[in-house]
């Protein structure tokens, strides 16, 4: 993660905030991504995962990346980037009212 995302996520996830070329950044170990995604969703945020899709970029070029997964929570369902529901969470009155007011 970089810039504002890194500054916001680092303390929330217990990650070290570092800098490269003056840009704040933090990283999540790939082998425990699900643990960190759960923390992000519990905090009411969404996460977009980008993967490198190009094996050999041109000289001096950055490898091309694409968003392959988006995880979020709308108050009732945990969903992915294709709109598929991953899990349904029991609704309480407060979250139901919040969700209903956003739909109007």
C-alpha positions in Angstrom: 0.0 0.0 0.0 1.2 3.5 -0.7 0.5 7.1 0.4 -2.8 7.7 2.3 -3.8 4.1 2.2 -0.5 3.1 3.8 -0.8 5.8 6.5 -4.3 4.7 7.4 -3.8 0.9 7.2 -0.4 0.6 9.0 -1.6 1.4 12.5 -4.9 -0.4 12.0 -3.2 -3.6 10.8 -0.1 -3.4 13.0 2.3 -3.0 10.1 5.4 -1.0 9.9 5.1 2.3 7.9 8.2 2.8 5.8 9.1 5.2 3.0 10.5 4.8 -0.5 11.5 7.9 -2.4 9.5 10.0 0.1 6.3 7.9 -0.4 4.8 6.3 2.6 4.2 2.5 2.2 3.5 -0.7 4.0 3.1 -4.3 2.9 1.1 -7.3 3.8 2.7 -10.7 3.7 1.0 -12.7 0.9 0.8 -15.9 3.0 -1.5 -14.3 5.6 -3.6 -12.0 3.4 -6.9 -13.4 4.6 -6.1 -12.4 8.2 -5.4 -8.9 7.1 -8.4 -8.7 4.8 -10.7 -9.7 7.7 -9.2 -6.8 9.8 -9.8 -4.4 7.0 -13.4 -5.5 6.5 -14.1 -5.4 10.3 -12.9 -1.8 10.3 -15.6 -1.0 7.7 -13.2 -0.5 4.8 -12.8 -2.2 1.4 -9.7 -3.8 0.0 -8.6 -4.1 -3.7 -5.9 -6.6 -4.5 -3.7 -6.1 -7.5 -1.5 -8.8 -9.0 1.4 -8.5 -11.4 0.2 -9.9 -14.7 3.2 -9.2 -16.8 6.3 -11.3 -16.3 8.8 -9.3 -18.2 8.2 -5.6 -18.6 10.4 -3.5 -21.0 13.7 -2.1 -19.7 13.0 0.5 -17.0 9.3 -0.2 -17.0 7.2 -1.2 -14.1 5.3 -4.5 -14.5 1.7 -4.2 -15.4 -0.8 -4.9 -12.6 -4.5 -5.4 -12.5 -7.1 -5.5 -9.7 -8.1 -9.1 -9.3 -10.1 -9.1 -6.2 -12.1 -6.5 -4.2 -13.5 -7.4 -0.8 -16.1 -5.3 1.1 -19.0 -5.4 3.5 -22.2 -3.6 3.0 -23.8 -4.2 6.3 -25.4 -7.5 5.4 -23.1 -9.4 3.0 -19.4 -9.9 2.5 -18.9 -9.7 -1.3 -16.1 -9.9 -3.8 -15.4 -7.9 -7.0 -17.7 -9.9 -9.2 -20.6 -9.1 -6.9 -20.7 -12.6 -5.5 -21.7 -13.0 -1.9 -19.0 -14.7 0.1 -20.9 -14.8 3.4 -24.2 -13.4 4.8 -24.0 -11.7 8.1 -27.1 -11.5 10.4 -28.6 -8.0 10.3 -29.1 -6.0 13.4 -31.4 -3.0 13.5 -28.7 -0.4 13.2 -27.0 -1.9 10.2 -30.3 -2.5 8.5 -31.3 1.1 8.9 -27.9 2.3 7.7 -28.2 0.1 4.6 -31.8 1.1 3.8 -30.9 4.8 4.1 -28.1 4.4 1.5 -30.5 2.7 -1.0 -33.0 5.7 -1.0 
